Amino acid sequence: MSSQNPINGSEDQGFNRCSSDHYSAKWDIVFVCSALEKKPLLSCFSFETSFFLSLFLQILVEQESYVRTIILNRPQQLNALSFYMVCKLGELFTAYEEDYNVKLVILKGKGRSFCAGGDVAYIVRDTIAGGWKSGAKYFWNEYRMNYLLATYKKPQVSILNGFVMGGGAGVSVHGQFRVATENSIMDMAYFVFVLLIVFVEQPRTNSSFNEVFAMPETAIGLYPDVGGSYFLSRLPGFFGEYLGLTGERLDGAEMLACGLATHFVPAKNLLAMEEALCKVTTSDPAVVSTILDKFSVQPHLKEKSAYHRIEVVDRCFSRRTIEEILAALEIEALNSSDDWIIAAIQSIKKASPLSLKLSLKQIRKGRLQGIGQCLIMEYRLGCHAVERKLSNDFFEGCRAKLIDKDGSPKWQPSRLELIQDEIVDQFFAKMDDQEWEDLKLPRRDNLPALAMAKL
Ligand SMILES: CC(C)(COP(=O)(O)OP(=O)(O)OC[C@H]1O[C@@H](n2cnc3c(N)ncnc32)[C@H](O)[C@@H]1OP(=O)(O)O)[C@@H](O)C(=O)NCCC(=O)NCCSC(=O)/C=C/c1ccc(O)cc1
């Protein structure tokens, strides 16, 4: 599994680049979940040592006979993926696939989020300091890891108990089993409990617990990546276009209904489910499936869900252009009191016009492509986005949403009608840089049937 690095020409040894390029190999160990997880302990060490320890603590691993549980451990940042985490996940998935003693891999997040996407605030700062190739390098490692998961030979379960956004979808949706939870039952007892958490323990918790999944990229001047052109285009009808263009959030029940989740397990039963999974001694997916089935329930799809109106979604989002989609939604809004239609119109109007055009084209192309081709296409788009020759919208979107947090991005061009088709086409073309090459995906030989892309 080695290939040429497109950025600096060096040999790319699978997913080991984070340890070889950035960090000393002596630190490259996996922490089996231990007392080290407790941050105060770090104060015993020097600044440099603390820095490396805190980095390695971003991913924890629990080992239980034949099962490995990988834990995303940046709860303060809602488990946003650092470059280190992206590389480490790739390394761990590779190692566990080859290890005969590992039969099942579980992935979950610490705290109230599964994963809120790539750590875009860091990526923007790093790219400004280190040049666009720094951002491209992140994509390179992330998409290879997404591809590995999409073609994984062993059963893998992601426990989606909290936010699943952008890059968080990339580390889970491609896997074989995706367990959504409710976190949305707002009966009075639960509501009081939530209030206690919100005001006593986590005073900065603003978002509703029930909305867990989103591809919010058009709101930050990007496009649904991490294989989004593949998995969004596989959702029923034109629901993927709806999600990708509006960035609207889904709750666990909606994720199950549209196929982004394979199971729905009430959060209170997660511990028991994990205990049962940890007893698995085989890589037979039927065994894992039986265990998950035992803990699963059929959730109630909320009355206001857009998924109840899939024929309206299809009617609007099957249109050829963004302008036609908007016009169709506005006509629907005249004859309907559905909140989701108004929300969709508002989200589209607030998003980067260029991102919208790129996203639509990308999802439409994705319908006809395999997961590998989709990731290669997205890598080109990503490199153009961080290079900023064609557009600065990604940086502007991150500035407005996650850095200055003023919520007022200044998109360029500012309106859909100002965007020429040539600019959109250039995003899908190779980079004009001698050192650059297309994304090279790891070779995947002798894949069993279960490793076929899962959605
Ligand atoms: C709805 C969220 C998930 C929760 O809202 P909340 O409950 O009100 O909580 P906060 O917004 O206060 O978030 C808690 C902390 O986590 C931080 N955070 C929360 N998501 C994040 C986050 N993706 N990053 C970096 N800090 C975050 C957030 O800034 C904040 O930090 P701090 O103010 O220091 O406490 C909200 O945080 C949110 O919208 N987050 C952004 C979601 C998002 O746009 N994700 C990115 C998708 S795109 C992507 O993955 C692209 C990757 C990429 C890769 C390579 C490239 O070269 C270029 C791009």
The ligand as an SDF file (V2000), in Angstrom:
LIG
                    3D

 59 62  0  0  0  0  0  0  0  0999 V2000
  -23.9270   22.7450   15.2410 C   0  0  0  0  0  0  0  0  0  0  0  0
  -22.5590   22.5490   15.8910 C   0  0  0  0  0  0  0  0  0  0  0  0
  -22.0040   21.1900   15.5330 C   0  0  0  0  0  0  0  0  0  0  0  0
  -22.7460   22.5670   17.4420 C   0  0  0  0  0  0  0  0  0  0  0  0
  -23.1670   23.8490   17.8480 O   0  0  0  0  0  0  0  0  0  0  0  0
  -23.1550   24.2110   19.4030 P   0  0  0  0  0  0  0  0  0  0  0  0
  -23.8730   23.1590   20.1790 O   0  0  0  0  0  0  0  0  0  0  0  0
  -23.6950   25.5980   19.4890 O   0  0  0  0  0  0  0  0  0  0  0  0
  -21.6250   24.1740   19.8720 O   0  0  0  0  0  0  0  0  0  0  0  0
  -20.4690   25.1970   19.4410 P   0  0  0  0  0  0  0  0  0  0  0  0
  -20.7040   25.7360   18.0910 O   0  0  0  0  0  0  0  0  0  0  0  0
  -20.2980   26.1980   20.5410 O   0  0  0  0  0  0  0  0  0  0  0  0
  -19.2030   24.2200   19.3590 O   0  0  0  0  0  0  0  0  0  0  0  0
  -18.3920   23.8910   20.5030 C   0  0  0  0  0  0  0  0  0  0  0  0
  -16.9430   24.1330   20.1310 C   0  0  0  0  0  0  0  0  0  0  0  0
  -16.5810   23.2110   19.1020 O   0  0  0  0  0  0  0  0  0  0  0  0
  -16.0010   23.9410   18.0160 C   0  0  0  0  0  0  0  0  0  0  0  0
  -16.3080   23.2540   16.7530 N   0  0  0  0  0  0  0  0  0  0  0  0
  -17.4560   22.6820   16.3780 C   0  0  0  0  0  0  0  0  0  0  0  0
  -17.3590   22.1540   15.1410 N   0  0  0  0  0  0  0  0  0  0  0  0
  -16.0940   22.3960   14.7450 C   0  0  0  0  0  0  0  0  0  0  0  0
  -15.3640   22.1010   13.5570 C   0  0  0  0  0  0  0  0  0  0  0  0
  -15.9090   21.4090   12.5430 N   0  0  0  0  0  0  0  0  0  0  0  0
  -14.0770   22.4980   13.4720 N   0  0  0  0  0  0  0  0  0  0  0  0
  -13.5180   23.1810   14.4980 C   0  0  0  0  0  0  0  0  0  0  0  0
  -14.1490   23.4890   15.6380 N   0  0  0  0  0  0  0  0  0  0  0  0
  -15.4240   23.1070   15.7720 C   0  0  0  0  0  0  0  0  0  0  0  0
  -16.6980   25.2900   18.0620 C   0  0  0  0  0  0  0  0  0  0  0  0
  -15.9420   26.2770   17.3270 O   0  0  0  0  0  0  0  0  0  0  0  0
  -16.7140   25.5220   19.5540 C   0  0  0  0  0  0  0  0  0  0  0  0
  -15.4230   25.9350   19.9330 O   0  0  0  0  0  0  0  0  0  0  0  0
  -15.2100   27.0320   21.0990 P   0  0  0  0  0  0  0  0  0  0  0  0
  -15.9590   28.2450   20.6750 O   0  0  0  0  0  0  0  0  0  0  0  0
  -13.7180   27.2260   21.1730 O   0  0  0  0  0  0  0  0  0  0  0  0
  -15.7820   26.3930   22.3460 O   0  0  0  0  0  0  0  0  0  0  0  0
  -21.6320   23.7320   15.4930 C   0  0  0  0  0  0  0  0  0  0  0  0
  -20.4560   23.6710   16.2780 O   0  0  0  0  0  0  0  0  0  0  0  0
  -21.2550   23.7030   14.0460 C   0  0  0  0  0  0  0  0  0  0  0  0
  -22.0460   24.0930   13.1860 O   0  0  0  0  0  0  0  0  0  0  0  0
  -20.0330   23.2700   13.7670 N   0  0  0  0  0  0  0  0  0  0  0  0
  -19.4550   23.2960   12.4080 C   0  0  0  0  0  0  0  0  0  0  0  0
  -19.9050   22.1110   11.6130 C   0  0  0  0  0  0  0  0  0  0  0  0
  -19.1690   22.1420   10.3120 C   0  0  0  0  0  0  0  0  0  0  0  0
  -19.3080   23.0630    9.5050 O   0  0  0  0  0  0  0  0  0  0  0  0
  -18.3200   21.1300   10.1130 N   0  0  0  0  0  0  0  0  0  0  0  0
  -17.3590   21.0970    9.0160 C   0  0  0  0  0  0  0  0  0  0  0  0
  -17.9090   20.3500    7.8490 C   0  0  0  0  0  0  0  0  0  0  0  0
  -16.8190   20.5970    6.4610 S   0  0  0  0  0  0  0  0  0  0  0  0
  -15.4440   19.6690    6.7480 C   0  0  0  0  0  0  0  0  0  0  0  0
  -15.4490   18.7580    7.5400 O   0  0  0  0  0  0  0  0  0  0  0  0
  -14.2670   20.0630    5.9160 C   0  0  0  0  0  0  0  0  0  0  0  0
  -13.0120   19.6770    6.2180 C   0  0  0  0  0  0  0  0  0  0  0  0
  -11.8490   20.1320    5.4730 C   0  0  0  0  0  0  0  0  0  0  0  0
  -10.7150   19.3480    5.4690 C   0  0  0  0  0  0  0  0  0  0  0  0
   -9.5520   19.7480    4.8100 C   0  0  0  0  0  0  0  0  0  0  0  0
   -9.4800   20.9610    4.1740 C   0  0  0  0  0  0  0  0  0  0  0  0
   -8.3220   21.3420    3.5630 O   0  0  0  0  0  0  0  0  0  0  0  0
  -10.6250   21.7460    4.1440 C   0  0  0  0  0  0  0  0  0  0  0  0
  -11.7870   21.3390    4.8120 C   0  0  0  0  0  0  0  0  0  0  0  0
  1  2  1  0
  2  3  1  0
  2  4  1  0
  2 36  1  0
  4  5  1  0
  5  6  1  0
  6  7  2  0
  6  8  1  0
  6  9  1  0
  9 10  1  0
 10 11  2  0
 10 12  1  0
 10 13  1  0
 13 14  1  0
 14 15  1  0
 15 16  1  0
 15 30  1  0
 16 17  1  0
 17 18  1  0
 17 28  1  0
 18 19  1  0
 18 27  1  0
 19 20  2  0
 20 21  1  0
 21 22  1  0
 21 27  2  0
 22 23  1  0
 22 24  2  0
 24 25  1  0
 25 26  2  0
 26 27  1  0
 28 29  1  0
 28 30  1  0
 30 31  1  0
 31 32  1  0
 32 33  2  0
 32 34  1  0
 32 35  1  0
 36 37  1  0
 36 38  1  0
 38 39  2  0
 38 40  1  0
 40 41  1  0
 41 42  1  0
 42 43  1  0
 43 44  2  0
 43 45  1  0
 45 46  1  0
 46 47  1  0
 47 48  1  0
 48 49  1  0
 49 50  2  0
 49 51  1  0
 51 52  2  0
 52 53  1  0
 53 54  1  0
 53 59  2  0
 54 55  2  0
 55 56  1  0
 56 57  1  0
 56 58  2  0
 58 59  1  0
M  END
$$$$
